[in-house]
Amino acid sequence: MGLYERFVLAPLIDCGCGVKPIRYQRRKIVPQASGVVLELGFGTGRNLPFYDPERVSKLVALEPEPAMLSRARKAALGARVPVKILAEKAEDMSLPPKTVDTVLVTYALCTIPNPAAALAGARRVLKPSGRLLFCEHGRAPDAAVARTQARIEPLWKRVFGGCHLTRDIPALIEAAGFEMERLETMYLPSTPRFAGFNYWGAAKIRA
């Protein structure tokens, strides 16, 4: 881990993930999690305040980045739900099959190097009745915005640790064998349109 990743990138991403519009989005989706929950791309634990302790029996949180892990472990000490943090990549999760009631992923599929593998892993560990809850930014539906995203993305990825602007999140989820139960979209207020188009909702394993 270089000095940029430790002292610049991690605080920068943590700050960006804690701004008001994104906190509002987290509040929409995280409280729906229930049972044994697996969170992909836990970061510094920004979702912790929004878990409902009456619904969640255990949270297993995956976070591979050392600079994020130290902050995450401190945040977990004050969590209202039991938390187990694993220093694992979502693409290589070690959980046994069909052991999780909810998989939650927020603002991580944009950065995970292989989102298809991560979602395949999520499908593997979910119980047949389980749900995938997600809230992500990605490719905008407006052609002019999409062109801007494509133009900016190479530099954006270098500055923000591999974050993509142009990923089609619903398409990735459906390609991994999920069926949408609910999907909502919008441009976040007070956010540049090229970075602010959000998808959120729930999906189940396709029969």
N, CA, C and O of each residue as an XYZ file, in Angstrom:
828
protein
N       0.842     -1.194      0.000
C       0.000      0.000      0.000
C       0.877      1.243      0.000
O       1.706      1.414      0.894
N       0.704      2.122     -1.002
C       1.519      3.306     -1.116
C       1.025      4.449     -0.253
O      -0.037      4.369      0.364
N       1.809      5.509     -0.218
C       1.442      6.673      0.590
C       0.160      7.322      0.080
O      -0.658      7.779      0.879
N      -0.026      7.369     -1.244
C      -1.247      7.972     -1.793
C      -2.479      7.192     -1.331
O      -3.462      7.785     -0.888
N      -2.423      5.857     -1.436
C      -3.561      5.035     -1.053
C      -3.879      5.199      0.432
O      -5.047      5.251      0.817
N      -2.847      5.279      1.261
C      -3.062      5.327      2.711
C      -3.494      6.696      3.209
O      -4.427      6.809      4.005
N      -2.809      7.741      2.736
C      -3.016      9.053      3.339
C      -3.892      9.999      2.518
O      -4.349     11.019      3.033
N      -4.129      9.668      1.241
C      -4.954     10.535      0.400
C      -6.212      9.814     -0.075
O      -7.328     10.289      0.139
N      -6.022      8.656     -0.724
C      -7.158      7.980     -1.340
C      -8.187      7.511     -0.314
O      -9.379      7.768     -0.485
N      -7.757      6.836      0.735
C      -8.709      6.314      1.726
C      -9.520      7.428      2.385
O     -10.744      7.316      2.449
N      -8.886      8.507      2.881
C      -9.694      9.597      3.446
C     -10.585     10.276      2.413
O     -11.697     10.696      2.733
N     -10.101     10.387      1.162
C     -10.886     11.026      0.112
C     -12.154     10.224     -0.180
O     -13.248     10.785     -0.255
N     -12.002      8.918     -0.342
C     -13.157      8.065     -0.621
C     -14.103      8.052      0.574
O     -15.320      8.128      0.405
N     -13.556      7.957      1.764
C     -14.398      7.944      2.970
C     -15.209      9.227      3.084
O     -16.388      9.197      3.436
N     -14.575     10.345      2.788
C     -15.275     11.630      2.841
C     -16.385     11.683      1.793
O     -17.509     12.087      2.090
N     -16.064     11.276      0.571
C     -17.053     11.284     -0.496
C     -18.230     10.384     -0.206
O     -19.365     10.707     -0.555
N     -17.966      9.243      0.436
C     -19.032      8.286      0.743
C     -19.878      8.718      1.933
O     -20.871      8.068      2.263
N     -19.489      9.804      2.572
C     -20.246     10.258      3.725
C     -21.025     11.553      3.508
O     -21.590     12.102      4.454
N     -21.057     12.046      2.259
C     -21.767     13.302      2.003
C     -23.271     13.091      2.124
O     -23.754     11.961      2.043
N     -24.001     14.173      2.317
C     -25.426     14.095      2.646
C     -26.264     13.328      1.627
O     -27.052     12.476      2.037
N     -26.138     13.584      0.302
C     -26.982     12.832     -0.638
C     -26.757     11.324     -0.568
O     -27.702     10.551     -0.724
N     -25.518     10.899     -0.336
C     -25.228      9.474     -0.258
C     -25.720      8.906      1.064
O     -26.200      7.773      1.099
N     -25.613      9.656      2.144
C     -26.184      9.196      3.413
C     -27.683      8.978      3.270
O     -28.228      8.013      3.807
N     -28.336      9.855      2.561
C     -29.771      9.726      2.354
C     -30.092      8.447      1.578
O     -31.066      7.761      1.883
N     -29.275      8.132      0.579
C     -29.480      6.906     -0.186
C     -29.267      5.670      0.684
O     -30.031      4.708      0.594
N     -28.252      5.689      1.512
C     -28.012      4.564      2.416
C     -29.226      4.340      3.324
O     -29.618      3.204      3.590
N     -29.797      5.417      3.779
C     -30.945      5.323      4.682
C     -32.150      4.669      4.013
O     -33.006      4.095      4.686
N     -32.211      4.757      2.689
C     -33.313      4.136      1.956
C     -33.189      2.619      1.902
O     -34.198      1.915      1.945
N     -31.969      2.109      1.807
C     -31.781      0.702      1.465
C     -31.276     -0.153      2.617
O     -31.723     -1.290      2.763
N     -30.361      0.350      3.441
C     -29.719     -0.487      4.456
C     -30.706     -1.024      5.490
O     -30.580     -2.190      5.864
N     -31.678     -0.254      5.975
C     -32.595     -0.786      6.987
C     -33.424     -1.970      6.519
O     -34.055     -2.635      7.341
N     -33.442     -2.255      5.216
C     -34.196     -3.399      4.712
C     -33.467     -4.722      4.934
O     -34.075     -5.786      4.814
N     -32.188     -4.673      5.253
C     -31.402     -5.891      5.463
C     -31.911     -6.644      6.680
O     -32.315     -6.036      7.671
N     -31.889     -7.981      6.603
C     -32.382     -8.790      7.716
C     -31.618    -10.107      7.801
O     -30.977    -10.541      6.844
N     -31.707    -10.735      8.989
C     -31.068    -12.021      9.215
C     -29.555    -11.911      9.234
O     -28.999    -10.935      9.739
N     -28.897    -12.915      8.684
C     -27.441    -12.887      8.513
C     -27.143    -12.089      7.249
O     -27.587    -12.452      6.159
N     -26.397    -11.011      7.397
C     -26.152    -10.077      6.296
C     -24.688    -10.131      5.892
O     -23.794    -10.134      6.737
N     -24.462    -10.173      4.598
C     -23.113    -10.046      4.043
C     -23.027     -8.709      3.335
O     -23.823     -8.431      2.438
N     -22.069     -7.875      3.725
C     -21.859     -6.604      3.041
C     -20.573     -6.668      2.223
O     -19.503     -6.970      2.751
N     -20.691     -6.385      0.948
C     -19.545     -6.362      0.049
C     -18.964     -4.958      0.006
O     -19.705     -3.984     -0.130
N     -17.648     -4.843      0.121
C     -17.033     -3.520      0.068
C     -17.441     -2.665      1.249
O     -18.022     -1.593      1.079
N     -17.140     -3.135      2.437
C     -17.572     -2.496      3.684
C     -16.979     -1.107      3.869
O     -17.571     -0.262      4.541
N     -15.803     -0.863      3.271
C     -15.164      0.447      3.424
C     -14.830      0.739      4.868
O     -14.235     -0.091      5.555
N     -15.210      1.916      5.332
C     -14.958      2.298      6.725
C     -16.184      2.111      7.603
O     -16.219      2.584      8.739
N     -17.191      1.421      7.077
C     -18.375      1.136      7.889
C     -19.445      2.207      7.839
O     -20.181      2.399      8.807
N     -19.540      2.909      6.715
C     -20.509      3.993      6.595
C     -21.965      3.531      6.714
O     -22.845      4.330      7.034
N     -22.221      2.239      6.456
C     -23.597      1.739      6.549
C     -24.015      1.359      7.971
O     -25.203      1.171      8.232
N     -23.067      1.245      8.880
C     -23.370      0.733     10.212
C     -24.511      1.468     10.920
O     -25.352      0.799     11.520
N     -24.590      2.789     10.888
C     -25.666      3.458     11.621
C     -27.070      3.146     11.109
O     -28.055      3.429     11.791
N     -27.169      2.564      9.908
C     -28.472      2.379      9.289
C     -29.005      0.958      9.403
O     -30.144      0.705      9.009
N     -28.223      0.030      9.925
C     -28.725     -1.322     10.144
C     -29.720     -1.334     11.298
O     -29.524     -0.653     12.304
N     -30.784     -2.109     11.148
C     -31.811     -2.235     12.177
C     -31.445     -3.413     13.084
O     -31.491     -4.558     12.635
N     -31.085     -3.163     14.344
C     -30.663     -4.256     15.229
C     -31.778     -5.244     15.540
O     -31.504     -6.354     15.996
N     -33.022     -4.867     15.304
C     -34.127     -5.786     15.534
C     -34.334     -6.736     14.352
O     -35.060     -7.724     14.465
N     -33.699     -6.437     13.228
C     -33.840     -7.260     12.032
C     -32.580     -8.050     11.686
O     -32.658     -9.113     11.070
N     -31.431     -7.533     12.081
C     -30.151     -8.138     11.693
C     -29.577     -8.940     12.857
O     -29.365     -8.403     13.944
N     -29.327    -10.229     12.624
C     -28.752    -11.075     13.671
C     -27.229    -11.058     13.652
O     -26.587    -11.226     14.688
N     -26.651    -10.852     12.461
C     -25.194    -10.843     12.327
C     -24.827    -10.169     11.014
O     -25.513    -10.336     10.006
N     -23.746     -9.409     11.037
C     -23.221     -8.769      9.837
C     -21.821     -9.287      9.568
O     -20.935     -9.177     10.415
N     -21.626     -9.854      8.381
C     -20.299    -10.243      7.914
C     -19.878     -9.230      6.864
O     -20.545     -9.078      5.841
N     -18.781     -8.540      7.110
C     -18.366     -7.422      6.267
C     -17.043     -7.744      5.576
O     -16.060     -8.084      6.233
N     -17.026     -7.634      4.255
C     -15.809     -7.880      3.485
C     -15.152     -6.558      3.108
O     -15.801     -5.670      2.554
N     -13.870     -6.431      3.409
C     -13.116     -5.234      3.028
C     -11.638     -5.604      2.881
O     -10.990     -5.923      3.878
N     -11.092     -5.569      1.666
C      -9.713     -6.011      1.454
C      -8.647     -4.932      1.622
O      -7.462     -5.251      1.726
N      -9.047     -3.663      1.650
C      -8.062     -2.587      1.640
C      -7.566     -2.265      3.047
O      -8.373     -1.900      3.902
N      -6.257     -2.388      3.319
C      -5.736     -2.137      4.665
C      -6.070     -0.751      5.204
O      -6.370     -0.610      6.390
N      -6.023      0.274      4.356
C      -6.293      1.635      4.826
C      -7.734      1.796      5.279
O      -8.018      2.596      6.170
N      -8.652      1.039      4.672
C     -10.050      1.069      5.080
C     -10.274      0.203      6.319
O     -11.083      0.544      7.182
N      -9.561     -0.910      6.402
C      -9.781     -1.871      7.481
C      -9.571     -1.261      8.860
O     -10.359     -1.507      9.774
N      -8.526     -0.474      9.016
C      -8.249      0.088     10.335
C      -9.386      0.978     10.800
O      -9.744      0.963     11.978
N      -9.957      1.751      9.892
C     -11.098      2.606     10.228
C     -12.349      1.765     10.462
O     -13.141      2.053     11.359
N     -12.518      0.729      9.652
C     -13.703     -0.121      9.776
C     -13.747     -0.811     11.135
O     -14.801     -0.888     11.766
N     -12.611     -1.307     11.575
C     -12.579     -2.018     12.857
C     -12.923     -1.096     14.024
O     -13.570     -1.518     14.983
N     -12.494      0.152     13.942
C     -12.869      1.120     14.984
C     -14.371      1.391     14.958
O     -15.015      1.458     16.005
N     -14.923      1.545     13.755
C     -16.361      1.801     13.636
C     -17.168      0.623     14.153
O     -18.215      0.816     14.771
N     -16.696     -0.599     13.911
C     -17.441     -1.788     14.315
C     -17.548     -1.925     15.830
O     -18.470     -2.570     16.328
N     -16.623     -1.329     16.562
C     -16.660     -1.424     18.022
C     -17.922     -0.808     18.595
O     -18.403     -1.246     19.640
N     -18.469      0.206     17.926
C     -19.672      0.862     18.422
C     -20.938      0.478     17.678
O     -21.961      1.151     17.804
N     -20.878     -0.604     16.898
C     -22.034     -0.988     16.079
C     -23.167     -1.534     16.940
O     -22.950     -2.088     18.018
N     -24.375     -1.359     16.431
C     -25.568     -1.851     17.133
C     -25.894     -3.289     16.763
O     -26.812     -3.878     17.335
N     -25.161     -3.864     15.819
C     -25.353     -5.260     15.423
C     -24.008     -5.976     15.538
O     -22.965     -5.330     15.434
N     -24.005     -7.300     15.750
C     -22.736     -8.038     15.785
C     -22.054     -7.992     14.415
O     -22.680     -8.263     13.391
N     -20.774     -7.648     14.410
C     -20.042     -7.486     13.151
C     -18.811     -8.377     13.141
O     -18.044     -8.415     14.103
N     -18.636     -9.091     12.038
C     -17.405     -9.844     11.779
C     -16.801     -9.311     10.493
O     -17.416     -9.417      9.432
N     -15.618     -8.745     10.569
C     -14.959     -8.166      9.399
C     -13.941     -9.160      8.847
O     -13.085     -9.664      9.574
N     -14.050     -9.429      7.560
C     -13.106    -10.315      6.882
C     -12.299     -9.511      5.871
O     -12.864     -8.777      5.061
N     -10.992     -9.650      5.921
C     -10.119     -8.931      4.985
C     -10.047     -9.713      3.679
O      -9.000    -10.245      3.309
N     -11.187     -9.769      2.988
C     -11.309    -10.562      1.769
C     -11.876     -9.728      0.637
O     -12.621     -8.772      0.853
N     -11.506    -10.117     -0.577
C     -12.106     -9.520     -1.760
C     -13.463    -10.158     -2.018
O     -13.660    -11.348     -1.772
N     -14.392     -9.357     -2.514
C     -15.724     -9.886     -2.812
C     -15.656    -10.993     -3.856
O     -16.476    -11.910     -3.845
N     -14.683    -10.911     -4.757
C     -14.551    -11.923     -5.806
C     -14.089    -13.275     -5.260
O     -14.264    -14.302     -5.915
N     -13.498    -13.277     -4.059
C     -12.912    -14.508     -3.500
C     -13.430    -14.778     -2.085
O     -12.675    -15.248     -1.235
N     -14.675    -14.496     -1.830
C     -15.216    -14.653     -0.481
C     -15.191    -16.121     -0.055
O     -15.379    -17.025     -0.869
N     -14.954    -16.334      1.251
C     -14.764    -17.685      1.774
C     -16.023    -18.264      2.397
O     -15.984    -19.398      2.876
N     -17.118    -17.554      2.414
C     -18.328    -18.033      3.076
C     -18.879    -19.280      2.379
O     -18.783    -19.402      1.158
N     -19.460    -20.208      3.157
C     -20.061    -21.400      2.567
C     -21.316    -21.047      1.770
O     -21.905    -19.986      1.979
N     -21.726    -21.925      0.862
C     -22.935    -21.670      0.075
C     -24.196    -21.614      0.938
O     -24.302    -22.296      1.958
N     -25.140    -20.793      0.508
C     -26.490    -20.738      1.064
C     -26.506    -20.523      2.572
O     -27.208    -21.224      3.302
N     -25.722    -19.541      3.036
C     -25.635    -19.269      4.471
C     -26.035    -17.849      4.837
O     -25.979    -17.479      6.009
N     -26.438    -17.049      3.860
C     -26.689    -15.626      4.087
C     -28.122    -15.287      3.674
O     -28.614    -15.755      2.647
N     -28.777    -14.468      4.489
C     -30.146    -14.042      4.185
C     -30.194    -12.810      3.291
O     -31.088    -12.673      2.457
N     -29.231    -11.920      3.470
C     -29.183    -10.674      2.703
C     -27.758    -10.385      2.283
O     -26.836    -10.487      3.092
N     -27.572    -10.029      1.037
C     -26.300     -9.453      0.589
C     -26.558     -7.979      0.313
O     -27.482     -7.628     -0.419
N     -25.740     -7.125      0.901
C     -25.854     -5.678      0.710
C     -24.599     -5.162      0.032
O     -23.485     -5.506      0.426
N     -24.781     -4.340     -0.985
C     -23.639     -3.688     -1.621
C     -24.026     -2.249     -1.938
O     -25.008     -2.006     -2.639
N     -23.260     -1.305     -1.425
C     -23.533      0.115     -1.658
C     -22.241      0.809     -2.096
O     -21.233      0.763     -1.391
N     -22.281      1.437     -3.242
C     -21.161      2.223     -3.760
C     -19.855      1.425     -3.742
O     -18.805      1.935     -3.352
N     -19.945      0.169     -4.171
C     -18.766     -0.691     -4.238
C     -18.648     -1.395     -5.583
O     -17.534     -1.668     -6.030
N     -19.768     -1.696     -6.241
C     -19.701     -2.364     -7.542
C     -19.016     -1.497     -8.596
O     -18.557     -2.007     -9.618
N     -18.948     -0.209     -8.352
C     -18.242      0.686     -9.264
C     -16.740      0.468     -9.222
O     -16.040      0.783    -10.184
N     -16.232     -0.074     -8.102
C     -14.792     -0.155     -7.864
C     -14.266     -1.582     -7.834
O     -13.105     -1.811     -8.172
N     -15.086     -2.541     -7.441
C     -14.650     -3.933     -7.401
C     -14.098     -4.320     -8.775
O     -14.803     -4.177     -9.774
N     -12.862     -4.803     -8.851
C     -12.252     -5.068    -10.162
C     -13.051     -6.024    -11.045
O     -13.124     -5.837    -12.260
N     -13.645     -7.035    -10.442
C     -14.419     -8.011    -11.218
C     -15.823     -8.110    -10.618
O     -16.092     -9.023     -9.837
N     -16.716     -7.191    -10.969
C     -18.052     -7.201    -10.360
C     -18.851     -8.449    -10.702
O     -19.681     -8.884     -9.904
N     -18.616     -9.032    -11.872
C     -19.333    -10.256    -12.238
C     -18.988    -11.390    -11.275
O     -19.873    -12.134    -10.850
N     -17.711    -11.526    -10.930
C     -17.295    -12.569     -9.988
C     -17.835    -12.294     -8.592
O     -18.236    -13.221     -7.888
N     -17.850    -11.026     -8.186
C     -18.382    -10.665     -6.873
C     -19.863    -10.992     -6.772
O     -20.317    -11.514     -5.753
N     -20.618    -10.689     -7.819
C     -22.056    -10.972     -7.808
C     -22.328    -12.467     -7.908
O     -23.301    -12.959     -7.338
N     -21.476    -13.195     -8.628
C     -21.611    -14.649     -8.662
C     -21.386    -15.229     -7.266
O     -22.078    -16.162     -6.858
N     -20.429    -14.680     -6.543
C     -20.195    -15.107     -5.166
C     -21.370    -14.787     -4.270
O     -21.743    -15.587     -3.412
N     -21.957    -13.612     -4.468
C     -23.135    -13.233     -3.695
C     -24.276    -14.213     -3.930
O     -24.965    -14.616     -2.992
N     -24.468    -14.587     -5.173
C     -25.519    -15.550     -5.509
C     -25.245    -16.903     -4.859
O     -26.168    -17.581     -4.406
N     -23.988    -17.287     -4.816
C     -23.608    -18.583     -4.237
C     -23.910    -18.651     -2.750
O     -24.399    -19.672     -2.267
N     -23.626    -17.574     -2.010
C     -23.770    -17.627     -0.551
C     -25.186    -17.304     -0.086
O     -25.516    -17.550      1.074
N     -26.025    -16.762     -0.955
C     -27.395    -16.442     -0.564
C     -28.231    -17.707     -0.422
O     -28.100    -18.649     -1.205
N     -29.088    -17.709      0.587
C     -30.100    -18.748      0.694
C     -31.093    -18.570     -0.456
O     -31.220    -17.467     -0.988
N     -31.798    -19.635     -0.851
C     -32.753    -19.516     -1.959
C     -33.785    -18.414     -1.766
O     -34.263    -17.828     -2.738
N     -34.129    -18.134     -0.517
C     -35.112    -17.085     -0.226
C     -34.462    -15.725      0.022
O     -35.156    -14.759      0.338
N     -33.140    -15.641     -0.117
C     -32.422    -14.416      0.216
C     -32.586    -13.323     -0.821
O     -33.121    -13.542     -1.908
N     -32.106    -12.127     -0.455
C     -32.208    -10.970     -1.349
C     -30.878    -10.250     -1.450
O     -30.082    -10.228     -0.511
N     -30.666     -9.672     -2.599
C     -29.554     -8.754     -2.832
C     -30.102     -7.338     -2.776
O     -30.983     -6.983     -3.558
N     -29.591     -6.532     -1.864
C     -29.940     -5.118     -1.763
C     -28.772     -4.304     -2.288
O     -27.619     -4.596     -1.971
N     -29.058     -3.291     -3.083
C     -27.970     -2.539     -3.704
C     -28.324     -1.065     -3.825
O     -29.490     -0.689     -3.946
N     -27.290     -0.251     -3.789
C     -27.394      1.180     -4.074
C     -26.053      1.597     -4.666
O     -25.027      1.546     -3.986
N     -26.061      2.007     -5.930
C     -24.819      2.240     -6.656
C     -24.972      3.428     -7.610
O     -26.082      3.808     -7.982
N     -23.837      3.998     -7.992
C     -23.856      4.964     -9.082
C     -23.329      4.279    -10.328
O     -22.592      3.298    -10.234
N     -23.704      4.794    -11.508
C     -23.255      4.145    -12.727
C     -23.662      4.907    -13.966
O     -23.903      6.114    -13.929
N     -23.735      4.173    -15.069
C     -23.957      4.787    -16.371
C     -25.300      5.513    -16.426
O     -26.342      4.958    -16.078
N     -25.247      6.748    -16.865
C     -26.449      7.580    -16.956
C     -27.223      7.256    -18.232
O     -26.628      6.838    -19.226
N     -28.548      7.446    -18.213
C     -29.361      7.148    -19.393
C     -29.311      8.237    -20.456
O     -29.667      7.993    -21.609
N     -28.872      9.436    -20.081
C     -28.836     10.553    -21.023
C     -27.544     10.506    -21.826
O     -26.456     10.406    -21.259
N     -27.667     10.577    -23.147
C     -26.513     10.382    -24.030
C     -25.386     11.372    -23.745
O     -24.215     10.993    -23.727
N     -25.736     12.636    -23.524
C     -24.699     13.644    -23.294
C     -23.936     13.369    -21.999
O     -22.715     13.515    -21.942
N     -24.670     12.972    -20.968
C     -24.020     12.649    -19.689
C     -23.165     11.405    -19.837
O     -22.052     11.347    -19.314
N     -23.680     10.403    -20.552
C     -22.927      9.167    -20.756
C     -21.619      9.422    -21.506
O     -20.594      8.809    -21.208
N     -21.665     10.328    -22.476
C     -20.438     10.671    -23.198
C     -19.434     11.334    -22.271
O     -18.237     11.056    -22.341
N     -19.915     12.200    -21.414
C     -19.026     12.837    -20.434
C     -18.422     11.799    -19.512
O     -17.229     11.850    -19.215
N     -19.234     10.859    -19.057
C     -18.728      9.800    -18.187
C     -17.614      9.010    -18.863
O     -16.579      8.740    -18.252
N     -17.826      8.640    -20.121
C     -16.822      7.858    -20.847
C     -15.528      8.644    -21.036
O     -14.435      8.079    -20.985
N     -15.660      9.948    -21.253
C     -14.482     10.789    -21.468
C     -13.682     10.962    -20.174
O     -12.451     10.966    -20.194
N     -14.383     11.102    -19.062
C     -13.731     11.370    -17.785
C     -13.200     10.100    -17.128
O     -12.233     10.151    -16.369
N     -13.820      8.976    -17.412
C     -13.566      7.756    -16.641
C     -12.092      7.350    -16.536
O     -11.670      6.985    -15.438
N     -11.280      7.387    -17.597
C      -9.882      6.947    -17.427
C      -9.136      7.710    -16.336
O      -8.421      7.102    -15.538
N      -9.290      9.016    -16.291
C      -8.641      9.807    -15.243
C      -9.306      9.579    -13.895
O      -8.632      9.477    -12.869
N     -10.630      9.500    -13.902
C     -11.408      9.291    -12.675
C     -10.942      8.009    -11.971
O     -10.761      8.000    -10.753
N     -10.752      6.940    -12.729
C     -10.325      5.669    -12.141
C      -8.955      5.798    -11.485
O      -8.714      5.215    -10.428
N      -8.066      6.552    -12.102
C      -6.724      6.705    -11.544
C      -6.757      7.482    -10.231
O      -6.035      7.157     -9.289
N      -7.593      8.501    -10.181
C      -7.644      9.357     -8.992
C      -8.410      8.679     -7.862
O      -8.029      8.804     -6.698
N      -9.488      7.962     -8.190
C     -10.385      7.421     -7.178
C     -10.299      5.898     -7.037
O     -11.306      5.230     -6.802
N      -9.103      5.368     -7.182
C      -8.858      3.988     -6.817
C      -9.592      2.949     -7.630
O      -9.984      1.914     -7.092
N      -9.790      3.199     -8.921
C     -10.435      2.222     -9.785
C     -11.930      2.366     -9.922
O     -12.583      1.499    -10.502
N     -12.489      3.446     -9.400
C     -13.932      3.674     -9.493
C     -14.340      3.942    -10.949
O     -13.752      4.791    -11.620
N     -15.348      3.211    -11.423
C     -15.869      3.372    -12.774
C     -17.130      4.247    -12.758
O     -17.915      4.211    -11.810
N     -17.301      5.019    -13.809
C     -18.496      5.853    -13.958
C     -19.535      5.226    -14.874
O     -20.702      5.618    -14.843
N     -19.132      4.261    -15.687
C     -19.982      3.816    -16.796
C     -20.544      2.406    -16.633
O     -21.107      1.866    -17.586
N     -20.413      1.799    -15.470
C     -20.937      0.454    -15.306
C     -22.473      0.464    -15.272
O     -23.092      1.294    -14.606
N     -23.059     -0.474    -16.005
C     -24.515     -0.640    -16.031
C     -24.879     -1.606    -14.906
O     -24.852     -2.823    -15.094
N     -25.211     -1.073    -13.760
C     -25.397     -1.885    -12.563
C     -26.545     -2.892    -12.705
O     -26.344     -4.064    -12.385
N     -27.738     -2.495    -13.169
C     -28.800     -3.498    -13.318
C     -28.417     -4.633    -14.264
O     -28.750     -5.791    -14.011
N     -27.723     -4.308    -15.346
C     -27.314     -5.344    -16.289
C     -26.335     -6.316    -15.642
O     -26.420     -7.522    -15.873
N     -25.412     -5.811    -14.840
C     -24.464     -6.681    -14.146
C     -25.181     -7.615    -13.184
O     -24.870     -8.803    -13.107
N     -26.142     -7.068    -12.452
C     -26.885     -7.879    -11.471
C     -27.692     -8.970    -12.170
O     -27.689    -10.122    -11.738
N     -28.373     -8.611    -13.233
C     -29.190     -9.592    -13.940
C     -28.323    -10.645    -14.626
O     -28.706    -11.814    -14.680
N     -27.171    -10.256    -15.144
C     -26.270    -11.206    -15.794
C     -25.707    -12.226    -14.810
O     -25.286    -13.311    -15.210
N     -25.701    -11.879    -13.523
C     -25.188    -12.786    -12.496
C     -26.238    -13.776    -12.011
O     -25.974    -14.558    -11.097
N     -27.425    -13.753    -12.612
C     -28.455    -14.718    -12.249
C     -29.491    -14.221    -11.266
O     -30.152    -15.004    -10.584
N     -29.624    -12.903    -11.202
C     -30.632    -12.310    -10.315
C     -31.801    -11.757    -11.127
O     -31.670    -11.435    -12.308
N     -32.932    -11.659    -10.462
C     -34.140    -11.079    -11.038
C     -34.541     -9.870    -10.203
O     -34.662     -9.972     -8.982
N     -34.745     -8.735    -10.846
C     -35.100     -7.521    -10.118
C     -36.484     -7.634     -9.470
O     -37.467     -7.985    -10.122
N     -36.531     -7.332     -8.189
C     -37.805     -7.175     -7.492
C     -38.236     -5.716     -7.500
O     -39.421     -5.396     -7.592
N     -37.241     -4.844     -7.401
C     -37.514     -3.402     -7.375
C     -36.275     -2.662     -7.843
O     -35.160     -2.991     -7.437
N     -36.462     -1.682     -8.680
C     -35.357     -0.873     -9.178
C     -35.812      0.577     -9.292
O     -36.821      0.869     -9.935
N     -35.065      1.483     -8.667
C     -35.341      2.910     -8.747
C     -34.071      3.628     -9.196
O     -32.960      3.156     -8.956
N     -34.252      4.766     -9.845
C     -33.104      5.522    -10.339
C     -33.350      7.015    -10.172
O     -34.492      7.473    -10.128
N     -32.273      7.751    -10.083
C     -32.366      9.216    -10.066
C     -30.967      9.797    -10.113
O     -29.987      9.115     -9.816
N     -30.884     11.081    -10.495
C     -29.660     11.851    -10.315
C     -29.681     12.415     -8.900
O     -30.665     13.031     -8.491
N     -28.612     12.209     -8.160
C     -28.560     12.744     -6.809
C     -28.491     14.260     -6.835
O     -27.790     14.832     -7.670
N     -29.207     14.919     -5.933
C     -29.124     16.381     -5.863
C     -27.745     16.830     -5.376
O     -27.052     16.100     -4.667
N     -27.370     18.027     -5.764
C     -26.105     18.635     -5.325
C     -24.900     17.769     -5.675
O     -23.906     17.759     -4.949
N     -24.990     17.044     -6.787
C     -23.933     16.140     -7.227
C     -23.746     16.305     -8.729
O     -24.737     16.397     -9.453
N     -22.504     16.345     -9.227
C     -22.309     16.408    -10.679
C     -23.031     15.259    -11.369
O     -22.968     14.119    -10.909
N     -23.715     15.549    -12.465
C     -24.529     14.529    -13.114
C     -23.700     13.341    -13.592
O     -24.186     12.210    -13.590
N     -22.468     13.581    -13.999
C     -21.648     12.471    -14.493
C     -21.309     11.470    -13.384
O     -20.998     10.315    -13.673
N     -21.365     11.898    -12.125
C     -21.055     11.013    -11.003
C     -22.274     10.699    -10.152
O     -22.178      9.946     -9.183
N     -23.415     11.268    -10.503
C     -24.546     11.228     -9.585
C     -25.741     10.415    -10.005
O     -26.778     10.474     -9.346
N     -25.635      9.635    -11.107
C     -26.800      8.829    -11.468
C     -26.794      7.561    -10.625
O     -25.848      6.775    -10.677
N     -27.867      7.366     -9.841
C     -27.944      6.258     -8.884
C     -29.000      5.238     -9.251
O     -30.076      5.565     -9.751
N     -28.645      3.967     -8.978
C     -29.590      2.857     -9.046
C     -29.707      2.276     -7.632
O     -28.700      2.142     -6.937
N     -30.904      1.938     -7.208
C     -31.041      1.223     -5.945
C     -32.281      0.337     -5.977
O     -33.238      0.598     -6.707
N     -32.237     -0.715     -5.169
C     -33.375     -1.619     -5.147
C     -33.023     -2.961     -4.560
O     -32.099     -3.079     -3.755
N     -33.772     -3.987     -4.972
C     -33.627     -5.341     -4.450
C     -33.764     -6.344     -5.577
O     -34.479     -6.112     -6.551
N     -33.068     -7.466     -5.434
C     -33.139     -8.537     -6.435
C     -33.122     -9.873     -5.716
O     -32.609     -9.994     -4.604
N     -33.691    -10.868     -6.368
C     -33.688    -12.225     -5.832
C     -33.034    -13.157     -6.844
O     -32.861    -12.801     -8.009
N     -32.671    -14.354     -6.387
C     -32.064    -15.326     -7.280
C     -33.102    -15.782     -8.302
O     -34.217    -16.167     -7.949
N     -32.716    -15.730     -9.568
C     -33.635    -16.128    -10.629
C     -33.912    -17.624    -10.552
O     -32.988    -18.431    -10.446
N     -35.170    -17.982    -10.606
C     -35.569    -19.400    -10.519
C     -35.124    -20.159    -11.771
O     -35.368    -21.360    -11.883
